[in-house]
Amino acid sequence: MDPFEVRMQFIEHLRRLNASQQSIQKVVGFAVKYFPPCGEDIWDCIVEESAKGSINSRINILYFLDTLCETSLLVKSHSRSEKSRNTNANGLYVQFIARDLERVVRSIVPEGKQGLPNLVNTKQILENWRSKRYIDPQRIDDMLGLLDTRPIAASSDAASTASSKHHSPPHQPLSRNDVTKRIEQDRERHKRLRERRWVQPTLHNPASFQPPQLACFYPLTEPGEGQEELALDIEFENEWETTSDWNEDDVEAIGEEAELAFPVEVDTPMQTSSRSWR
């Protein structure tokens, strides 16, 4: 296919995208297949659709990008020929996502009340990219800091409505059908995220000839601290980032666990009288 035909077919696939893994994998497979001749054109289509689609279709594109990142890095790690390694040297579409990250995030979570439905999901995806080291963690922290200001900006919309009324169209609330569809798709996406939390690499060793089970750009260890990265290190950091502060519930939980592990023996009357006689 020529680049124009690839572009038109990809846009059609992207507009039919939904939350199911079958739909996402279909679009990801198409994008990876035609990356060598048309990677730039396909990425331009993604950026354009993320800016002009509905609020529900935009979050579908973000989850599609999540799977596209993972697939691109796995393709890179499994490249065997010299030509394939040169083509995938920058991680296929990961280089484009890192370059235009702010633009994509601003499109998927627009300012004001319109972007609030996508706010929480976008933060979850960005935190997942940070823990998996798909993109520079500093870039992710900058984007999370930007999104943290969105609720404040949304609450101040009422005060600035009069001044911005003539410059931006009014916010259109979602219809009942769109809300129901969004709830079903969010349920499917959250189930997928819970499944992926258990996927951990066993070993990250650049000297090994075996491709890593989880490809990433940014290791947890600092330069000079060694080349190997254990799965326990990544699992500990993931748990550390998602664990709440110490509170009374933790004290009660530890007490219950201690009682189960070391049950207190209750003396019978026979044992008590025996010790008294001695």
C-alpha positions in Angstrom: 0.0 0.0 0.0 1.1 3.5 -0.7 1.4 6.0 2.3 -1.9 7.7 1.5 -3.8 4.4 1.6 -2.0 3.4 4.8 -3.0 6.7 6.4 -6.7 6.4 5.4 -6.9 2.8 6.6 -5.2 3.6 9.9 -7.6 6.5 10.6 -10.5 4.2 9.9 -9.1 1.6 12.4 -8.4 4.4 15.0 -12.0 5.7 14.8 -13.4 2.3 15.5 -11.1 1.8 18.5 -12.7 0.8 21.8 -11.6 -0.5 25.2 -11.4 -4.2 24.2 -8.0 -5.8 23.9 -8.9 -7.3 20.5 -9.6 -3.9 19.1 -6.4 -2.4 20.6 -4.2 -5.2 19.4 -5.6 -4.9 15.9 -4.7 -1.2 15.6 -1.3 -1.8 17.3 -0.5 -4.6 14.9 -1.3 -2.4 11.9 0.8 0.5 13.3 3.8 -1.8 14.0 3.5 -3.5 10.6 3.7 -0.3 8.6 6.2 1.6 10.8 9.2 1.3 8.5 7.6 3.0 5.5 4.9 5.1 7.2 5.8 5.6 10.8 5.7 9.4 10.8 2.4 9.5 8.9 0.8 7.0 11.3 2.0 9.1 14.3 0.6 12.3 12.7 -2.8 10.5 12.4 -2.6 9.6 16.1 -1.9 13.1 17.2 -4.6 14.6 15.0 -7.3 12.1 16.2 -6.4 12.6 19.8 -7.0 16.4 19.4 -10.4 16.3 17.5 -12.1 13.1 18.7 -14.7 12.9 21.4 -13.6 12.7 25.1 -14.3 9.0 25.2 -12.4 8.3 22.0 -9.4 10.2 23.3 -9.0 8.1 26.3 -9.2 5.0 24.1 -6.3 6.4 22.1 -4.3 6.8 25.3 -4.8 3.1 26.3 -3.9 2.2 22.7 -0.6 4.2 23.2 0.0 2.2 26.4 -0.1 -1.1 24.5 1.8 0.4 21.6 4.7 1.4 23.9 4.9 -2.1 25.3 4.7 -3.7 21.9 7.3 -1.4 20.4 9.9 -2.1 23.1 9.3 -5.8 22.9 9.8 -5.7 19.1 13.0 -3.8 19.7 14.3 -6.3 22.3 13.5 -9.2 19.9 15.2 -7.7 16.9 17.8 -10.1 15.6 19.0 -8.9 12.2 21.2 -5.8 11.8 18.7 -4.1 9.6 15.9 -4.7 12.1 18.0 -3.4 15.0 18.8 -0.2 13.2 15.1 0.3 12.3 14.0 -0.3 15.8 16.9 1.4 17.5 14.8 4.2 19.1 11.9 1.9 20.2 9.6 2.5 17.2 6.8 4.8 18.3 8.2 5.3 21.8 10.5 8.1 20.4 7.4 9.9 19.0 5.4 9.5 22.2 8.4 10.9 24.3 8.8 13.8 21.9 5.1 14.8 21.8 4.1 13.7 25.3 2.9 17.1 26.5 0.9 17.7 23.3 -0.8 14.3 23.5 -1.6 14.8 27.2 -3.1 18.2 26.7 -5.3 16.8 23.9 -6.5 13.9 25.9 -7.1 15.9 29.0 -8.2 19.4 27.8 -8.5 22.2 30.2 -11.7 22.9 32.0 -14.6 20.5 32.9 -14.4 18.8 29.5 -11.2 17.0 30.5 -12.2 15.9 34.0 -13.5 12.4 32.8 -10.1 11.5 31.5 -8.0 13.0 34.3 -7.8 10.0 36.6 -7.2 7.4 33.8 -4.5 9.6 32.3 -2.6 9.8 35.6 -2.8 6.0 36.0 -1.3 5.5 32.5 1.5 8.0 33.2 2.3 6.4 36.5 2.5 3.0 34.8 4.9 4.4 32.2 7.0 5.8 34.9 7.2 2.5 36.8 7.9 0.5 33.6 10.5 3.2 32.5 9.0 3.6 29.1 9.8 7.3 29.1 12.1 9.5 31.1 10.6 9.6 34.7 11.3 13.3 34.9 9.1 13.9 31.8 6.4 11.9 33.4 6.7 13.8 36.7 6.3 17.1 34.7 3.1 15.9 33.1 1.7 14.7 36.4 2.5 18.1 37.9 0.6 19.7 35.0 -2.4 17.4 35.6 -2.4 18.1 39.3 -3.3 21.7 38.5 -6.3 20.7 36.4 -8.9 20.4 39.2 -8.0 23.9 40.4 -8.4 25.2 36.9 -11.7 23.5 36.5 -13.1 24.9 39.8 -12.2 28.4 38.7 -14.0 28.1 35.4 -17.2 29.6 36.9 -15.3 32.8 37.8 -13.8 33.1 34.3 -16.9 32.1 32.3 -17.9 35.6 31.5 -14.4 36.5 30.1 -14.0 33.3 28.1 -17.5 33.0 26.8 -16.7 34.6 23.5 -13.4 32.7 23.0 -14.3 29.0 23.6 -17.4 26.9 22.9 -19.5 25.9 26.0 -18.9 22.6 27.6 -21.3 19.9 26.3 -22.2 17.3 28.9 -22.1 13.6 28.0 -25.3 11.9 27.0 -26.7 9.0 29.0 -25.6 6.6 26.3 -22.1 8.0 26.3 -21.9 7.7 30.1 -23.1 4.1 30.1 -20.6 3.2 27.4 -17.8 4.9 29.3 -18.6 3.0 32.5 -18.4 -0.3 30.6 -15.2 0.6 28.9 -13.6 1.8 32.1 -14.5 -1.5 33.8 -12.7 -3.4 30.9 -9.6 -1.1 31.1 -9.3 -1.3 34.9 -9.5 -5.1 34.7 -6.6 -5.0 32.2 -4.5 -2.7 34.4 -5.0 -5.1 37.4 -3.7 -8.0 35.3 -0.7 -6.1 34.1 0.4 -5.1 37.6 1.6 -8.7 38.2 3.9 -8.7 35.1 7.4 -8.3 36.5 10.8 -8.8 34.9 12.9 -11.6 36.2 16.3 -10.1 35.3 17.7 -7.1 33.5 21.2 -7.9 32.3 22.6 -6.1 29.2 25.4 -8.7 29.0 22.9 -11.6 28.6 22.0 -12.9 25.2 18.4 -13.6 26.3 16.0 -10.7 25.6 14.5 -9.3 28.8 10.9 -10.2 29.5 10.1 -6.5 30.1 11.9 -4.0 27.9 12.6 -0.5 29.3 14.8 2.4 28.7 15.5 3.7 32.2 16.8 1.2 34.8 16.2 1.7 38.5 19.8 1.5 39.4 22.1 4.6 39.1 25.3 4.5 37.0 28.0 2.6 38.8 25.7 0.6 41.0 25.8 -2.5 38.9 24.3 -3.7 35.7 21.7 -6.2 37.0 18.3 -5.2 38.1 16.3 -7.8 40.1 12.5 -8.2 39.8 12.3 -7.6 43.6 13.7 -4.1 43.1 11.0 -3.1 40.7 8.2 -4.8 42.7 9.3 -3.1 45.8 9.3 0.3 44.1 5.8 -0.3 42.7 4.5 -1.3 46.1 6.2 1.7 47.8 4.6 4.2 45.4 1.1 2.8 45.9 1.2 2.1 49.7 -0.6 4.5 52.0 0.9 6.1 55.1 1.1 4.1 58.4 -2.2 4.3 60.3 -4.2 2.5 63.0 -5.6 0.0 60.5 -2.1 -1.2 59.9 -1.5 -1.7 63.6 -4.7 -3.8 63.9 -3.8 -5.8 60.8 -0.3 -6.6 62.2 -1.9 -7.6 65.6 -4.3 -10.0 63.8 -1.5 -11.5 61.8 0.6 -11.9 65.0 -2.2 -13.7 66.8 -2.6 -16.1 63.8 1.1 -16.8 63.7 1.7 -17.0 67.5 -1.6 -18.0 69.2 -1.7 -17.3 72.9 -2.0 -20.5 74.9 -4.8 -20.5 77.5 -4.0 -22.4 80.7 -6.4 -25.1 81.7 -7.4 -25.5 85.5 -5.3 -28.7 85.7 -2.2 -26.8 84.4 -2.8 -24.0 86.9 -3.1 -26.2 89.9 -0.1 -28.2 88.9 2.1 -25.1 88.8 0.6 -23.9 92.2 1.5 -27.3 93.8 5.1 -27.0 92.5 
